[in-house]
Amino acid sequence: MERIMREGKQLEVEMLFLITQNPSDWLKMPRTEDFIEVLCKFLDVIRESNTLQFMWRETFLNEMHSETECFLRRIIFKDSQDEESTKREKQLMNLLIFIIDEKAKLSERNLDGRAKDTAAMQKKELKKLRHSLLMILLSKKK
């Protein structure tokens, strides 16, 4: 990335110098194609970086989802419910709802190239999961 940026800066300086000398023919200059090629490489690196960030975030959210759900199940299925565990359950429910919302946002962005149908199905599944969590919350309040 740094190499591409240095190369791009160098080409930019050269092209600006050539453009100031001959402003009408800058598109025909041989360095113009090199500059466009460097820009394309830079965009490819950014696109790859975005994809990797997306994958990392998706993995992180999946791990957090499973851990939060596990802790929540432990609290829910515990025989005795004291005030502290009820408070912790509420915190975990809110965290789980936040995680599900974030996962829904990721599926809406659809950066990893999945088909739209798959993203729509995943979004529906996340909405169902959120709905079931809200139902659990409501049933616990009674």
C-alpha positions in Angstrom: 0.0 0.0 0.0 2.8 2.4 0.9 4.7 1.5 -2.2 1.6 2.2 -4.4 1.1 5.5 -2.6 4.7 6.6 -3.1 4.5 5.6 -6.8 1.3 7.5 -7.1 2.6 10.7 -5.5 5.7 10.6 -7.7 3.5 10.2 -10.8 1.2 13.0 -9.6 4.2 15.4 -9.2 5.5 14.5 -12.7 2.1 14.9 -14.3 1.4 18.2 -12.6 4.7 19.5 -13.9 3.9 18.3 -17.4 0.4 19.6 -17.3 1.7 23.1 -16.3 4.0 23.0 -19.3 1.4 21.7 -21.8 -2.1 21.8 -20.4 -4.0 20.8 -23.6 -2.2 17.5 -24.2 -2.1 15.9 -20.7 -4.4 13.0 -21.7 -2.0 12.0 -24.4 1.1 11.9 -22.2 2.6 8.4 -21.5 2.6 8.9 -17.7 -1.2 9.4 -17.7 -1.8 5.6 -18.3 0.8 4.8 -15.6 -1.1 7.1 -13.2 -4.4 5.5 -14.0 -2.9 2.1 -13.5 -1.5 3.1 -10.1 -4.9 4.5 -9.1 -6.6 1.2 -10.1 -4.0 -0.8 -8.0 -4.7 1.5 -5.1 -8.5 1.0 -5.4 -8.0 -2.8 -5.6 -6.0 -2.6 -2.3 -8.7 -0.6 -0.7 -11.4 -3.0 -1.9 -9.4 -6.0 -0.6 -8.9 -4.2 2.7 -12.6 -3.5 3.0 -13.4 -7.1 2.3 -10.9 -8.3 5.0 -12.4 -5.8 7.5 -15.9 -7.0 6.7 -14.9 -10.7 7.2 -13.1 -9.8 10.5 -16.2 -7.9 11.7 -18.5 -10.7 10.7 -16.4 -13.3 12.5 -16.1 -11.1 15.6 -19.9 -10.6 15.7 -20.5 -14.3 15.2 -18.2 -15.1 18.1 -19.7 -12.5 20.3 -23.2 -13.7 19.4 -22.4 -17.3 20.4 -20.7 -16.3 23.7 -23.4 -13.9 24.7 -26.1 -16.5 23.9 -24.2 -19.1 25.9 -24.0 -16.8 29.0 -27.6 -15.9 28.6 -28.7 -19.5 28.5 -26.7 -20.2 31.6 -28.6 -17.5 33.4 -32.0 -18.3 32.1 -31.8 -22.0 32.9 -30.3 -21.4 36.4 -32.8 -22.5 39.1 -32.5 -19.5 41.3 -32.9 -16.0 40.0 -31.6 -13.2 42.1 -31.5 -9.5 41.4 -28.0 -9.5 40.1 -28.6 -12.4 37.6 -31.8 -10.6 36.4 -29.8 -7.4 35.8 -27.0 -9.4 34.0 -29.7 -11.1 31.9 -31.1 -7.8 30.8 -27.6 -6.5 29.9 -26.9 -9.7 27.9 -30.3 -9.4 26.1 -29.5 -5.8 25.1 -26.0 -6.8 24.0 -27.5 -9.7 21.9 -30.0 -7.4 20.3 -27.2 -5.0 19.4 -25.1 -7.8 17.9 -28.1 -9.0 15.9 -28.7 -5.4 14.6 -25.0 -5.1 13.6 -25.2 -8.4 11.8 -28.3 -7.3 10.0 -26.4 -4.1 8.9 -23.6 -6.3 7.6 -25.9 -8.4 5.6 -27.5 -5.3 4.1 -24.2 -4.0 2.9 -23.5 -7.3 1.2 -19.8 -6.6 0.7 -18.6 -10.2 0.4 -20.3 -10.8 -3.0 -23.1 -13.1 -1.8 -26.3 -13.2 -3.9 -29.0 -10.8 -2.9 -31.3 -13.7 -2.1 -28.9 -15.1 0.4 -28.5 -11.7 2.1 -32.3 -11.3 2.2 -32.7 -14.8 3.7 -30.1 -14.0 6.3 -31.8 -10.7 7.1 -35.1 -12.5 7.6 -33.4 -15.1 9.9 -31.9 -12.3 12.0 -35.3 -10.5 12.3 -36.9 -13.8 13.4 -34.1 -14.3 16.0 -34.5 -10.8 17.2 -38.3 -11.3 17.5 -37.8 -14.5 19.4 -35.4 -12.7 21.8 -37.9 -10.0 22.4 -40.6 -12.6 23.1 -38.3 -14.2 25.7 -37.8 -10.8 27.3 -41.5 -10.1 27.4 -42.2 -13.5 28.9 -39.6 -13.0 31.6 -41.1 -9.7 32.7 -44.4 -11.4 33.7 
